[in-house]
Amino acid sequence: MVKRDKKQPLYMISVVSKMLGVHPQTLRMYERDGLVTPQRARRLRLYSEEDVEKLHLILELTREMGVNKAGVEIILRMRHRLEFLQQEMEEMMQHLENNLRRDFERKIRKIFVED
């Protein structure tokens, strides 16, 4: 199974605005406010799947939960930190598992070599 790159720029602003049911100006405003940063190809804004997911979250927070721009910024920043910490934890767990496996294998070899 091929894993898709969610950061790959795919969608023009008109497509994203239709996908999310918002005016393109709303997307430009979110970009101006620094909430999302689509890539540029000449003068075209190109949004990735990750950008669209982030915009969906922003719209959910503002429309359905009544969160203001400052609150959205805080939530996005905390979410980013949480994702970073989760990745760090996964790397640490992998490191621990590798060390435990090596220690276990070393003890097993020692048991069989001494007998």
C-alpha positions as CSV (number, residue, x, y, z in Angstrom):
1,M,0.0,0.0,0.0
2,V,1.4,3.4,-1.0
3,K,1.2,6.1,1.6
4,R,0.1,9.4,0.2
5,D,1.9,12.6,0.9
6,K,-0.6,14.8,2.7
7,K,1.7,17.8,2.2
8,Q,1.7,17.6,-1.6
9,P,0.0,20.7,-3.0
10,L,-3.0,19.6,-5.0
11,Y,-6.0,21.9,-4.9
12,M,-6.5,25.5,-6.2
13,I,-8.4,28.0,-4.0
14,S,-11.6,27.6,-6.0
15,V,-11.7,23.9,-5.5
16,V,-11.0,24.2,-1.7
17,S,-13.6,26.9,-1.3
18,K,-16.2,24.5,-2.9
19,M,-15.0,21.5,-0.9
20,L,-15.4,23.5,2.4
21,G,-18.4,25.6,1.4
22,V,-16.7,28.9,2.0
23,H,-15.9,32.0,-0.1
24,P,-12.4,32.1,-1.5
25,Q,-11.9,35.4,0.4
26,T,-12.4,33.5,3.7
27,L,-9.4,31.2,2.7
28,R,-7.4,34.3,1.8
29,M,-8.2,35.8,5.2
30,Y,-7.1,32.6,7.0
31,E,-3.8,32.8,5.0
32,R,-3.3,36.5,5.8
33,D,-3.9,35.7,9.5
34,G,-1.3,33.0,9.3
35,L,-3.6,30.1,10.2
36,V,-2.8,28.2,6.9
37,T,0.0,28.6,4.4
38,P,-0.8,27.2,1.0
39,Q,2.1,26.7,-1.4
40,R,2.4,29.0,-4.4
41,A,2.9,28.2,-8.0
42,R,3.3,31.5,-9.8
43,R,0.3,33.4,-8.5
44,L,-1.8,30.3,-7.7
45,R,-2.4,29.2,-4.2
46,L,-2.1,25.4,-4.0
47,Y,-3.5,23.6,-1.0
48,S,-2.5,20.2,0.3
49,E,-4.7,17.6,1.8
50,E,-3.1,18.6,5.2
51,D,-4.1,22.3,4.5
52,V,-7.7,21.2,3.7
53,E,-7.9,19.2,7.0
54,K,-6.6,22.2,8.9
55,L,-9.1,24.5,7.3
56,H,-11.9,22.0,8.1
57,L,-10.8,22.1,11.7
58,I,-10.7,25.9,11.7
59,L,-14.2,26.1,10.3
60,E,-15.5,23.6,12.8
61,L,-13.9,25.5,15.7
62,T,-15.3,28.9,14.5
63,R,-18.7,27.9,13.2
64,E,-19.8,25.1,15.4
65,M,-17.9,25.9,18.6
66,G,-17.8,29.7,18.5
67,V,-14.0,29.8,19.0
68,N,-12.5,33.2,18.0
69,K,-9.3,33.7,16.0
70,A,-7.0,33.9,19.1
71,G,-8.6,30.6,20.4
72,V,-8.0,28.9,17.0
73,E,-4.4,30.0,17.0
74,I,-3.9,28.6,20.5
75,I,-5.6,25.3,19.6
76,L,-3.6,24.9,16.4
77,R,-0.4,25.6,18.3
78,M,-1.2,23.1,21.0
79,R,-2.2,20.5,18.4
80,H,1.1,21.0,16.6
81,R,3.0,20.6,19.9
82,L,1.0,17.5,20.8
83,E,1.8,15.9,17.4
84,F,5.5,16.7,17.9
85,L,5.5,15.2,21.4
86,Q,3.6,12.1,20.2
87,Q,6.3,11.6,17.5
88,E,9.0,12.1,20.0
89,M,7.4,9.5,22.3
90,E,7.1,7.0,19.5
91,E,10.8,7.4,18.7
92,M,11.7,7.0,22.4
93,M,9.5,3.9,22.7
94,Q,11.2,2.4,19.6
95,H,14.6,3.1,21.0
96,L,13.6,1.5,24.3
97,E,12.2,-1.5,22.6
98,N,15.4,-1.9,20.6
99,N,17.5,-1.6,23.8
100,L,15.3,-4.1,25.6
101,R,15.5,-6.6,22.7
102,R,19.3,-6.3,22.6
103,D,19.6,-6.8,26.3
104,F,17.2,-9.8,26.2
105,E,19.1,-11.4,23.3
106,R,22.4,-10.8,25.1
107,K,21.1,-12.5,28.3
108,I,19.7,-15.4,26.3
109,R,23.1,-15.9,24.5
110,K,24.9,-15.7,27.9
111,I,22.6,-18.4,29.3
112,F,23.2,-20.8,26.4
113,V,26.9,-20.1,26.2
114,E,27.5,-20.7,29.9
115,D,25.5,-24.0,29.9
